[in-house]
Amino acid sequence: MADQLIRATAASDGIRAVGVITTRLTEEARQRHQLSPVATAALGRTMAAGLLFASSMKQPESRVNIQIKGDGPLGRIFVDAGLDGTVRGYVENPDVEPRFKAKGKLDVGDAVGHNGFVHVVRDEGYGYPYSSTVELISGEIGDDLTYYILNSDQTPSALVLGVFVDSDGVQAAGGILLQVLPKAATDEELVKTLESRVEKLSGFTPLLRQRHTLPDIFQHLLGDMGLKILPTAQIVRFDCSCSFERLLGALKIFGEAELQDMIEKDNGAKATCEFCGEVYQANCDHLSQLIEELRSRTDSPKIRKRSILF
């Protein structure tokens, strides 16, 4: 099944539902970053959440950044997702060995940690981005991001995320987000019914592995509530905005002296994109050209640092 996102409404538009399948893009992230199984599960859940969060934004260039930093061995998890269906991300320590809970389930909470924070930035593409931070409550990511939504949006919500990864790679990944909108939030019976059905849901990835589609899952949850599924599915994919041109632009901040030093001592410059693992190599000719460009400017910078983020 292709990676895709679908939207739906129910209860006379009082419920908003979004579902996303991210199996292939999570596998791409696993391969790019050489992720361990538990790192794959943590990053995959967060990428699915990023796409679900971004789906409610309005402007085409809107993006959401999610940063999760716990006291577990994984360190920081960072995801950048857009309304356009693109997502990228990384884990600070990608090779953490997994621990398991009962029935062989990966202990993501232990790897993330139980103390720390979730920081979310929403950039609508104009004005100042909106950001908010909440404390971790479990490290399981789904619970923590549900807690974030309840505190940030003040909206009754249910978020279900999942990644199933085995020795052959990612077999299923994605999630669903259900929200009771303000027009229906005062209907306590509706909220209780929705909560009860989500609690009885046997996870997300087991349903995908049983070949249930997103419409099947929505039908199961909301079929008797006037479910309306939007006809167009959106393709989602792992995509990074890094490029060799951006590397060259970043190198200019070092100034003439530092670039010359790179030519003489390092025979060029190399940088690896944190988000996608792509490695870029600038040779001596590239650096010489940058020096010439800097010499043509009167405000050539003289910064002496060697860390690059692009």
C-alpha positions in Angstrom: 0.0 0.0 0.0 1.4 3.4 -1.0 2.3 5.9 1.7 -0.6 8.3 1.8 -2.7 10.6 4.0 -6.5 10.8 4.0 -8.9 13.1 5.7 -12.5 12.5 6.9 -15.2 14.1 9.0 -18.1 12.6 11.1 -20.8 13.6 13.5 -22.1 16.4 11.2 -18.5 17.8 10.9 -18.0 17.7 14.7 -15.2 15.1 14.4 -12.1 15.6 12.3 -10.2 12.4 11.3 -6.9 12.1 9.6 -5.0 8.9 8.9 -1.5 8.4 7.4 0.4 5.3 6.2 4.2 5.9 6.3 5.7 2.4 5.9 7.9 3.2 2.9 9.2 6.6 4.1 10.0 5.1 7.5 12.0 2.3 5.9 13.8 5.0 3.8 14.7 6.8 7.0 15.8 3.6 8.6 18.2 2.9 5.7 19.5 6.4 5.4 20.3 6.8 9.1 21.2 3.1 9.8 18.6 3.1 12.6 18.3 0.4 15.2 14.8 -1.1 15.6 13.9 1.0 18.6 15.3 4.2 16.9 13.2 3.3 13.8 10.1 3.0 15.9 10.7 6.3 17.7 11.5 8.3 14.6 8.8 6.6 12.6 6.1 7.4 15.1 7.3 11.0 15.3 7.3 11.4 11.5 3.8 10.1 11.3 2.7 12.5 14.0 4.4 15.4 12.1 2.4 14.7 9.0 -0.8 14.4 10.9 -0.2 17.7 12.7 0.7 19.5 9.5 -2.5 18.2 7.8 -4.7 20.8 9.5 -2.6 23.8 8.5 -3.8 26.2 5.7 -0.9 27.7 3.7 0.8 25.4 1.1 4.3 26.2 2.6 3.2 25.5 6.2 5.5 23.2 8.3 5.6 21.6 11.7 8.8 20.9 13.7 8.6 18.3 16.5 11.5 17.9 18.9 11.5 15.3 21.6 14.3 15.2 24.1 14.2 12.7 26.9 16.7 11.3 29.4 16.9 8.0 27.6 19.8 6.7 25.4 18.1 7.9 22.1 18.8 11.5 22.8 17.0 14.1 20.7 14.5 13.2 18.1 13.8 15.9 15.5 11.2 15.9 12.7 10.2 18.5 10.1 6.9 17.9 8.2 4.9 19.9 5.8 1.3 20.3 4.6 2.7 19.3 1.2 3.2 15.7 2.4 7.0 15.9 2.8 8.7 14.8 6.0 12.3 14.4 7.2 13.9 13.7 10.6 16.7 12.2 12.6 17.6 10.6 15.9 20.6 11.8 17.8 21.8 8.3 18.7 20.5 6.0 15.9 22.3 2.8 17.0 20.8 2.3 20.5 20.2 -1.3 21.3 16.5 -2.1 22.0 14.9 -3.3 25.1 11.7 -5.2 25.0 8.5 -5.3 27.0 6.0 -8.1 27.4 5.2 -10.1 24.2 8.4 -8.9 22.5 7.2 -5.3 22.0 9.9 -2.7 21.7 10.3 -0.5 24.8 10.3 2.9 23.1 9.5 4.7 26.3 12.7 3.4 27.9 14.8 4.4 24.9 13.3 7.9 24.8 13.2 8.4 28.5 10.5 9.4 31.0 11.8 12.9 31.9 12.3 15.6 29.3 10.1 17.6 26.9 8.2 17.8 23.7 8.7 21.1 21.8 6.5 21.8 18.7 6.8 24.7 16.3 4.1 25.5 13.8 5.1 27.7 10.9 2.2 28.9 8.8 4.5 30.5 6.3 3.7 34.1 7.4 4.1 36.0 10.7 5.9 34.5 13.7 5.9 30.7 14.1 3.8 29.4 17.1 5.7 27.2 19.5 4.9 25.4 22.7 6.5 22.9 25.1 5.2 20.3 27.4 6.9 17.7 29.6 7.2 14.1 28.7 4.7 11.9 30.5 5.8 8.4 29.3 8.3 8.5 26.4 6.0 6.4 24.3 5.6 9.4 21.9 1.9 8.8 21.1 1.0 9.5 24.7 3.3 12.4 24.9 2.0 14.0 21.7 -1.6 13.4 22.7 -0.8 15.2 26.0 0.7 18.0 23.9 -2.4 18.4 21.8 -4.7 18.5 24.8 -2.6 21.2 26.4 -1.9 23.2 23.2 -5.2 23.0 21.3 -7.5 22.4 24.3 -9.3 19.9 22.0 -10.4 16.4 22.9 -8.2 14.3 20.8 -7.0 10.7 20.2 -3.7 10.0 18.6 -2.7 6.4 17.7 0.8 5.8 16.2 2.7 2.6 15.3 5.7 1.2 13.6 6.3 -2.5 13.1 9.9 -3.3 12.2 11.6 -6.7 12.0 14.8 -8.2 10.6 13.7 -7.4 7.1 12.9 -3.7 7.8 9.8 -1.7 8.3 6.6 -3.7 7.6 4.0 -1.2 8.7 3.9 2.3 10.0 1.6 5.3 10.3 -1.1 6.6 12.6 -4.5 8.3 13.0 -5.6 11.5 14.6 -9.2 12.0 15.8 -10.3 15.4 17.2 -13.7 16.5 18.5 -14.1 20.1 17.2 -15.4 22.9 19.3 -18.9 22.7 17.8 -19.3 19.2 19.2 -16.9 19.3 22.2 -19.8 19.9 24.7 -21.4 16.6 23.7 -20.0 14.5 26.5 -21.6 11.3 25.2 -19.9 11.7 21.8 -16.6 12.3 23.4 -17.0 9.2 25.7 -18.0 7.0 22.7 -15.0 8.1 20.7 -12.7 7.5 23.6 -14.1 4.0 24.2 -13.7 3.0 20.6 -10.1 4.2 20.4 -9.3 2.4 23.6 -10.6 -0.9 22.1 -8.6 -0.4 18.9 -6.0 -3.2 18.7 -3.2 -0.9 17.7 -2.6 0.6 14.3 0.1 -1.5 12.7 -1.7 -4.8 13.4 -4.6 -3.5 11.3 -2.3 -2.5 8.5 -0.6 -5.9 8.6 -4.0 -7.5 8.3 -4.5 -5.5 5.1 -7.0 -3.0 6.5 -7.0 0.3 4.6 -7.4 3.7 6.2 -11.0 3.9 5.0 -11.6 0.5 6.6 -10.2 1.8 10.0 -12.3 5.0 9.8 -15.4 2.9 8.9 -14.8 0.8 12.0 -14.4 3.8 14.3 -16.9 6.3 12.8 -19.0 4.4 10.3 -22.2 4.9 12.3 -21.5 8.6 12.9 -22.2 10.0 9.4 -18.6 9.4 8.2 -17.5 11.4 5.2 -14.2 10.5 3.7 -12.6 13.1 1.4 -12.2 11.6 -2.0 -8.5 12.6 -2.6 -5.7 10.8 -0.9 -2.5 12.8 -0.5 0.9 11.1 -1.3 3.4 11.5 1.5 7.1 10.9 1.3 10.5 11.3 2.9 12.1 14.4 1.4 14.9 16.7 2.4 15.6 20.3 1.2 19.4 19.9 1.5 21.5 20.4 -1.7 25.0 20.9 -2.8 24.2 24.5 -3.6 23.0 25.0 0.0 26.3 23.5 1.2 28.3 26.0 -0.8 26.2 28.8 0.6 26.8 27.6 4.1 30.6 27.4 3.5 30.7 31.1 2.7 30.2 32.0 6.4 33.7 30.7 7.1 35.4 33.5 5.2 38.4 33.6 2.9 41.1 32.6 5.4 39.2 29.5 6.7 38.3 28.4 3.2 42.0 28.7 2.1 42.9 26.6 5.2 40.5 23.9 4.1 42.1 23.8 0.6 45.6 23.5 2.0 45.0 21.2 4.9 41.9 19.2 4.0 42.0 19.3 0.2 38.3 20.4 0.3 35.3 20.2 2.6 32.8 17.6 3.5 29.4 17.9 5.2 26.7 15.4 6.1 23.0 16.4 6.3 21.6 15.5 9.7 18.1 15.1 8.3 18.8 12.6 5.5 22.4 11.4 5.8 23.4 12.8 2.4 27.1 13.4 2.2 28.3 16.4 0.1 31.9 17.0 -0.9 33.3 20.4 -2.1 36.6 20.1 -3.8 39.4 22.7 -4.0 38.0 24.2 -7.2 34.6 24.8 -5.5 36.3 26.5 -2.5 38.5 28.6 -4.7 35.4 29.8 -6.5 33.8 30.7 -3.2 36.9 32.7 -2.2 36.7 34.6 -5.5 33.1 35.4 -4.8 33.9 36.6 -1.3 36.7 38.8 -2.5 34.2 40.6 -4.8 32.3 41.7 -1.7 33.3 44.4 0.7 31.8 42.7 3.8 33.6 39.3 3.5 33.0 37.5 6.9 35.8 36.2 9.0 34.0 33.7 11.1 36.2 30.8 12.3 33.9 27.9 12.9 33.7 24.4 11.4 30.2 23.2 12.2 27.7 23.4 9.3 24.0 23.0 9.4 22.2 23.3 6.1 
